[in-house]
Amino acid sequence: MKIFIDECVDWRLARDIVGHEVKTARQMGWSTIKNGELLALAAKEFDVFVTVDRNLSFQQNLPAFAIAVVVLRASSNRLADLKPLVPWDSACRGNWLRGK
């Protein structure tokens, strides 16, 4: 599975997502691109878009994008708070739907 990590997520989290091809916004050269355009670009190359932006679903029409969006919900955006949310098990991944 190809996983894209949004710029608002600590890039070091990518190290904890094993068994998948993981790229960050910085690695892709997309650091300055905003949500709608970023989702469209990511949908062309990735299966999953990982973010901590809880407002994304209110700002964008997610079903219009052919990519699963995973919003990590932690007490903060700090790596220590995000790390317990990974690795995702296969049962969780089976529930990810593109455009949802």
N, C-alpha and C positions, 0 to 999 in steps of 0.2 A: 504494500500500500504506500502511496506517495502522500506525505503529510507536509503541509505548509504551516509555518509558525509566524503569526502576525508580529509586527514590530513591537506591539505593546506587551508581548510575552518575553520574559528573559530568555535570550538565545541559548543559554546554557541548558535549558530544559530539553533541548534536542538530544543531548547526550543520554538522557534517560528513556527516550523512546527507541527501544531496540527492536530489531527485526523489520524495520521499515526504512524507506528512503525519506529522510527528513531534511528540509531546507528552511532557512529563515528568510525574512524579508531582506535583510542585509546581504545574505549570500546570493540572492536573486537580483540584487541591485534595485529593489523595489521600495526602499526605505522612505522615499518621499511621496509615494503614491497613496491616495486616500481610498477609503472603504469600497465604494462602488466599483471603481476602476480596478482596485486591488483584487476584489472578489472575482471580477471577470477574468483578469489575468491568471489568477490562481486556478480557476475552474478549468482553464485550458490545459494545465499541466499537472494538477494535483487531484487527489481523491478527497482529502480532508483539509479544512481550514481551521486551525486552532487559534483561539483568541481569548482574552479576558474581558473584552468589551461587551458588557452586559446590555448595552443599548443598541447593539448592532441590528437586532431584529426589529427595532423601532425605526432605525435610520435607513434600512435597506429592505427591499422586497426579496428575502432569501429564496423563496421558491423559484425566482427567476434565474438563479444561478445553479449550474450543474455541479455542485460541490457540497459535501456534507460540512456543516459548521458545528464545531465543538467549542462551547463557551466554558472555560474553566472557572469555577466559582470557588474562590478561596478568600480568606480574611484579608489578604493583600496580594499585590503582584510580585512580592518577593519570592525568589527561587525556593527558599525553605518552605513557604506556604504552598507553592505549586507542585513541588516534587511528590508529595504524597498522593497526588491525583493521577500519577502515572506509575507503573505501566497500566495501560488499559487491558482488560482481559478480552478474550475473543467473544464472549457473550455480549459485552458492551459494544464492541465494534460491529457486531451483527445488527445492531439497532440503528446504526448511522445510515441515514438516507440522504442522498444528494438532494439539494434544494430544500432541506429542512433545518 
